[in-house]
Amino acid sequence: MIISAHPSDKSFSNYLAKALRQQYELLGWKVIWRNLYEKDFSVVLSPADLEALKSGTVPADIEAEQKLMQEADLISVVYPLWWASFPAVLKGYIDRVLTNGFAFKYGRGGATGLLTDKRVILHTTMGNTVEEYDDKGLIEAFRTIQGQEVFGFCGMQIIGHHFYPQITLADEKQREHYLQKALNSYPEIFARI
Ligand SMILES: Cc1cc2nc3c(=O)[nH]c(=O)nc-3n(C[C@H](O)[C@H](O)[C@H](O)COP(=O)(O)O)c2cc1C
């Protein structure tokens, strides 16, 4: 499964998502690519959604999306860093899909992740340099907040979180370099092609 959250077709994010889909297809895998700008899934957790979920009913569109995710063994999440966080569409998708009872459950000892059969790789593009954020301790914070506290919280194993700095300034050569870097982050997977 590929989840991408960039509005522009020309973005590195979508370029990378397309390349990942190609690689997966070469392996003969079934690929589900959820481009969150295609707008066929609401990314706003509504009052009605919240009431339904609290009373134990999962809205039909959320349930359908959860079924898609349930099928996935490997999830690639590709997104630009916006205001040091996920783009709103990705945050909203997470709010609606990774629900209590599907993605995690609460017990006396705290929360338990339920999606333990899934591996995740995050790809974060950004305008700043890694150094600027590293100096403020924020790269580790992004790994924790966007990776561990979301996908890790749901029991998924995070096998990589990669950052693509100053991507807006990158020329063709640099984009190609980053694309290879991204694909190389799946060595044991793509080595089988
Ligand atoms: C609304 C908005 C907020 C942004 N916030 C940040 C930010 O907090 N940090 C950063 O490094 N870049 C920020 N950027 C720059 C984007 O991360 C950058 O344009 C994006 O990674 C380009 O992605 P692409 O190569 O996939 O096109 C922001 C861009 C937009 C449009």
The ligand as a MOL file (V3000), in Angstrom:
LIG
                    3D

  0  0  0     0  0            999 V3000
M  V30 BEGIN CTAB
M  V30 COUNTS 31 33 0 0 0
M  V30 BEGIN ATOM
M  V30 1 C 1.8260 24.7920 3.4290 0
M  V30 2 C 3.2810 24.4340 3.3700 0
M  V30 3 C 3.9920 24.2860 4.5510 0
M  V30 4 C 5.3480 23.9290 4.5240 0
M  V30 5 N 6.0140 23.7510 5.7050 0
M  V30 6 C 7.2990 23.3230 5.6750 0
M  V30 7 C 7.9890 23.0590 6.8920 0
M  V30 8 O 7.4670 23.2060 7.9840 0
M  V30 9 N 9.2670 22.6390 6.7920 0
M  V30 10 C 9.9070 22.4460 5.5890 0
M  V30 11 O 11.0550 22.0440 5.5730 0
M  V30 12 N 9.2640 22.6860 4.4260 0
M  V30 13 C 7.9820 23.1150 4.4360 0
M  V30 14 N 7.3180 23.3390 3.2700 0
M  V30 15 C 8.0080 23.0170 1.9970 0
M  V30 16 C 7.5790 21.6330 1.5390 0
M  V30 17 O 7.9450 20.6330 2.4450 0
M  V30 18 C 8.1550 21.3400 0.1920 0
M  V30 19 O 7.6120 22.2590 -0.6930 0
M  V30 20 C 7.8100 19.9540 -0.2380 0
M  V30 21 O 8.5750 19.0340 0.4580 0
M  V30 22 C 8.0090 19.7750 -1.6980 0
M  V30 23 O 7.6370 18.4480 -1.9350 0
M  V30 24 P 7.7980 17.7650 -3.3140 0
M  V30 25 O 9.2100 17.7060 -3.6730 0
M  V30 26 O 7.2200 16.4210 -3.1070 0
M  V30 27 O 7.1540 18.6350 -4.3160 0
M  V30 28 C 5.9860 23.7210 3.2790 0
M  V30 29 C 5.2630 23.9020 2.0850 0
M  V30 30 C 3.9360 24.2560 2.1270 0
M  V30 31 C 3.1840 24.4190 0.8270 0
M  V30 END ATOM
M  V30 BEGIN BOND
M  V30 1 1 1 2
M  V30 2 1 2 3
M  V30 3 2 2 30
M  V30 4 2 3 4
M  V30 5 1 4 5
M  V30 6 1 4 28
M  V30 7 2 5 6
M  V30 8 1 6 7
M  V30 9 1 6 13
M  V30 10 2 7 8
M  V30 11 1 7 9
M  V30 12 1 9 10
M  V30 13 2 10 11
M  V30 14 1 10 12
M  V30 15 2 12 13
M  V30 16 1 13 14
M  V30 17 1 14 15
M  V30 18 1 14 28
M  V30 19 1 15 16
M  V30 20 1 16 17
M  V30 21 1 16 18
M  V30 22 1 18 19
M  V30 23 1 18 20
M  V30 24 1 20 21
M  V30 25 1 20 22
M  V30 26 1 22 23
M  V30 27 1 23 24
M  V30 28 2 24 25
M  V30 29 1 24 26
M  V30 30 1 24 27
M  V30 31 2 28 29
M  V30 32 1 29 30
M  V30 33 1 30 31
M  V30 END BOND
M  V30 END CTAB
M  END
